[in-house]
Amino acid sequence: MNYIVIFFSQSGAIKFNKQMINKGIKCILSPTPRTLSSSCGTCANILFESDINELIEDEIESIYSVDNKRNYMLLFDNHN
């Protein structure tokens, strides 16, 4: 499944990218779609087949699933 992971800071995105590389998970950093957030300008696009709860950490603001038509579904929100 394709996911977009949004972060509170760019340093969080860079740290996450390094963690994904170490785990062998394909991760591409890109500008965050403005329809999803205007916070940090960087998001991670990942292809991940396991439970997304394994990815959650303090630096993650939100996680969206992405379908083939670029529709986004919010799966995790860290604004509580």
N, CA, C and O of each residue as an XYZ file, in Angstrom:
320
protein
N       0.842     -1.173      0.000
C       0.000      0.000      0.000
C       0.887      1.236      0.000
O       1.954      1.248      0.614
N       0.439      2.266     -0.688
C       1.157      3.539     -0.731
C       0.658      4.453      0.375
O      -0.542      4.560      0.628
N       1.614      5.113      1.031
C       1.293      6.031      2.118
C       2.054      7.332      1.946
O       3.141      7.362      1.370
N       1.469      8.402      2.452
C       2.169      9.674      2.602
C       2.260      9.929      4.100
O       1.257      9.913      4.813
N       3.478     10.164      4.559
C       3.736     10.429      5.970
C       4.136     11.895      6.084
O       5.074     12.348      5.428
N       3.415     12.627      6.922
C       3.658     14.061      7.109
C       4.274     14.280      8.489
O       3.904     13.616      9.458
N       5.214     15.215      8.566
C       6.012     15.426      9.775
C       5.817     16.825     10.333
O       5.387     17.737      9.626
N       6.138     16.982     11.612
C       6.108     18.290     12.249
C       7.301     19.145     11.825
O       7.225     20.373     11.865
N       8.409     18.504     11.417
C       9.607     19.251     11.030
C      10.345     18.521      9.907
O      10.162     17.321      9.698
N      11.174     19.266      9.199
C      11.974     18.650      8.142
C      13.000     17.687      8.718
O      13.312     16.669      8.099
N      13.525     17.995      9.889
C      14.495     17.078     10.501
C      13.828     15.736     10.821
O      14.468     14.689     10.718
N      12.561     15.760     11.205
C      11.822     14.519     11.438
C      11.681     13.705     10.164
O      11.776     12.478     10.192
N      11.454     14.386      9.045
C      11.333     13.699      7.752
C      12.663     13.053      7.364
O      12.688     11.921      6.882
N      13.755     13.763      7.570
C      15.076     13.226      7.221
C      15.418     12.025      8.105
O      15.928     11.016      7.617
N      15.142     12.133      9.384
C      15.391     11.022     10.312
C      14.567      9.792      9.907
O      15.079      8.673      9.896
N      13.293     10.008      9.575
C      12.410      8.917      9.155
C      12.940      8.257      7.889
O      12.940      7.031      7.779
N      13.391      9.064      6.932
C      13.928      8.536      5.680
C      15.116      7.609      5.948
O      15.210      6.532      5.360
N      16.001      8.019      6.817
C      17.165      7.186      7.162
C      16.719      5.875      7.810
O      17.287      4.820      7.527
N      15.709      5.935      8.678
C      15.199      4.723      9.317
C      14.606      3.769      8.280
O      14.807      2.558      8.361
N      13.879      4.317      7.310
C      13.277      3.473      6.279
C      14.350      2.817      5.410
O      14.239      1.641      5.061
N      15.373      3.570      5.068
C      16.485      3.018      4.286
C      17.128      1.864      5.048
O      17.410      0.814      4.469
N      17.359      2.055      6.339
C      17.966      0.999      7.159
C      17.094     -0.251      7.245
O      17.607     -1.358      7.408
N      15.771     -0.073      7.135
C      14.837     -1.205      7.189
C      14.551     -1.800      5.812
O      13.820     -2.784      5.696
N      15.128     -1.199      4.768
C      14.914     -1.699      3.406
C      13.553     -1.331      2.832
O      13.060     -2.003      1.927
N      12.944     -0.271      3.349
C      11.636      0.178      2.879
C      11.834      1.348      1.923
O      12.519      2.318      2.248
N      11.230      1.248      0.744
C      11.351      2.314     -0.241
C      10.684      3.574      0.294
O       9.510      3.557      0.663
N      11.441      4.666      0.334
C      10.961      5.934      0.884
C      11.494      7.063      0.003
O      12.692      7.150     -0.263
N      10.588      7.917     -0.438
C      10.977      9.069     -1.252
C      10.459     10.322     -0.566
O       9.260     10.451     -0.322
N      11.362     11.246     -0.255
C      10.963     12.527      0.316
C      10.549     13.465     -0.805
O      11.198     13.525     -1.850
N       9.462     14.199     -0.581
C       8.956     15.121     -1.597
C       8.199     16.257     -0.906
O       7.938     16.189      0.295
N       7.848     17.301     -1.665
C       7.038     18.366     -1.062
C       5.689     17.814     -0.607
O       5.101     16.967     -1.280
N       5.206     18.292      0.526
C       3.911     17.872      1.047
C       2.799     18.481      0.198
O       2.804     19.687     -0.048
N       1.853     17.671     -0.250
C       0.712     18.239     -0.989
C      -0.026     19.252     -0.118
O      -0.384     18.934      1.017
N      -0.256     20.437     -0.612
C      -0.884     21.503      0.169
C      -2.303     21.139      0.596
O      -2.820     21.706      1.558
N      -2.932     20.211     -0.099
C      -4.265     19.769      0.313
C      -4.219     18.995      1.622
O      -5.248     18.824      2.276
N      -3.022     18.518      2.016
C      -2.885     17.727      3.235
C      -2.343     18.520      4.409
O      -2.764     18.301      5.545
N      -1.415     19.440      4.159
C      -0.816     20.179      5.270
C      -0.041     21.386      4.756
O       0.496     21.384      3.648
N      -0.001     22.404      5.589
C       0.832     23.566      5.267
C       1.963     23.716      6.278
O       2.664     24.729      6.286
N       2.141     22.705      7.133
C       3.184     22.740      8.166
C       4.558     22.577      7.542
O       5.050     23.470      6.853
N       5.161     21.448      7.787
C       6.479     21.114      7.252
C       6.347     20.934      5.751
O       5.345     20.393      5.284
N       7.313     21.363      5.003
C       7.240     21.267      3.556
C       7.643     19.931      2.985
O       7.603     19.756      1.767
N       8.032     18.974      3.819
C       8.536     17.698      3.332
C       7.687     16.547      3.868
O       7.351     16.495      5.051
N       7.349     15.622      2.957
C       6.643     14.409      3.379
C       7.419     13.208      2.844
O       8.311     13.353      2.009
N       7.071     12.039      3.331
C       7.675     10.793      2.859
C       6.609      9.993      2.131
O       5.500      9.805      2.631
N       6.959      9.530      0.955
C       6.104      8.630      0.187
C       6.697      7.241      0.347
O       7.850      7.003     -0.013
N       5.900      6.322      0.892
C       6.433      4.978      1.128
C       5.487      3.927      0.584
O       4.277      4.131      0.480
N       6.073      2.812      0.246
C       5.336      1.604     -0.116
C       5.569      0.647      1.029
O       6.695      0.197      1.243
N       4.498      0.321      1.785
C       4.640     -0.442      3.012
C       3.499     -1.444      3.092
O       2.335     -1.077      2.933
N       3.822     -2.697      3.335
C       2.817     -3.754      3.330
C       2.428     -4.238      4.729
O       1.529     -5.069      4.859
N       3.077     -3.745      5.759
C       2.777     -4.177      7.124
C       1.849     -3.172      7.804
O       1.339     -2.250      7.167
N       1.642     -3.361      9.087
C       0.790     -2.486      9.898
C       1.473     -1.130     10.073
O       2.610     -1.071     10.541
N       0.798     -0.042      9.704
C       1.417      1.288      9.807
C       1.713      1.690     11.242
O       2.522      2.589     11.474
N       1.076      1.046     12.207
C       1.372      1.358     13.608
C       2.828      1.087     13.953
O       3.349      1.638     14.922
N       3.489      0.246     13.169
C       4.913     -0.024     13.370
C       5.770      1.199     13.046
O       6.911      1.292     13.499
N       5.231      2.134     12.268
C       5.985      3.304     11.821
C       5.830      4.513     12.729
O       6.661      5.420     12.697
N       4.795      4.538     13.523
C       4.431      5.743     14.265
C       5.482      6.102     15.315
O       5.932      5.272     16.105
N       5.849      7.395     15.280
C       6.793      7.963     16.243
C       6.397      9.417     16.479
O       5.525      9.940     15.786
N       7.024     10.068     17.440
C       6.637     11.422     17.849
C       6.717     12.467     16.748
O       5.923     13.407     16.742
N       7.656     12.328     15.813
C       7.857     13.329     14.768
C       6.780     13.281     13.678
O       6.670     14.213     12.881
N       5.997     12.223     13.637
C       4.985     12.074     12.591
C       3.732     12.845     12.973
O       3.169     12.652     14.051
N       3.307     13.717     12.074
C       2.093     14.499     12.270
C       0.868     13.704     11.828
O      -0.139     13.665     12.535
N       0.954     13.069     10.652
C      -0.172     12.292     10.137
C       0.299     11.314      9.071
O       1.376     11.458      8.492
N      -0.545     10.311      8.831
C      -0.279      9.320      7.794
C      -1.556      9.158      6.977
O      -2.649      9.007      7.523
N      -1.395      9.192      5.661
C      -2.507      9.020      4.731
C      -2.226      7.835      3.815
O      -1.086      7.620      3.405
N      -3.254      7.076      3.498
C      -3.125      6.097      2.421
C      -3.422      6.840      1.118
O      -4.156      7.828      1.108
N      -2.844      6.353      0.026
C      -3.014      6.986     -1.274
C      -3.422      5.918     -2.274
O      -2.752      4.894     -2.406
N      -4.528      6.159     -2.984
C      -4.917      5.188     -4.007
C      -4.369      5.612     -5.371
O      -3.684      6.630     -5.478
N      -4.668      4.840     -6.399
C      -4.127      5.099     -7.738
C      -4.612      6.408     -8.349
O      -3.997      6.921     -9.285
N      -5.708      6.952     -7.830
C      -6.243      8.207     -8.349
C      -5.818      9.405     -7.507
O      -6.361     10.500     -7.650
N      -4.841      9.185     -6.627
C      -4.302     10.214     -5.725
C      -5.363     10.735     -4.752
O      -5.362     11.911     -4.387
N      -6.259      9.848     -4.343
C      -7.193     10.161     -3.270
C      -6.518      9.817     -1.954
O      -5.865      8.779     -1.838
N      -6.672     10.682     -0.964
C      -6.017     10.503      0.324
C      -7.042     10.120      1.396
O      -8.142     10.671      1.446
N      -6.657      9.159      2.256
C      -7.495      8.786      3.389
C      -6.655      8.877      4.654
O      -5.634      8.201      4.779
N      -7.091      9.717      5.595
C      -6.364      9.879      6.844
C      -6.444      8.619      7.682
O      -7.536      8.127      7.966
N      -5.285      8.090      8.083
C      -5.215      6.876      8.885
C      -4.690      7.130     10.302
O      -5.020      6.404     11.240
N      -3.871      8.170     10.435
C      -3.278      8.495     11.731
C      -3.143     10.011     11.834
O      -2.694     10.668     10.894
N      -3.536     10.564     12.988
C      -3.430     12.000     13.226
C      -2.862     12.212     14.627
O      -3.436     11.740     15.609
N      -1.741     12.917     14.723
C      -1.037     13.124     15.981
C      -1.271     14.544     16.523
O      -0.350     15.166     17.051
N      -2.481     15.042     16.393
C      -2.793     16.389     16.882
C      -3.490     16.388     18.228
O      -4.002     17.421     18.659
N      -3.518     15.270     18.886
C      -4.226     15.172     20.173
C      -3.389     15.687     21.310
O      -3.834     15.676     22.457
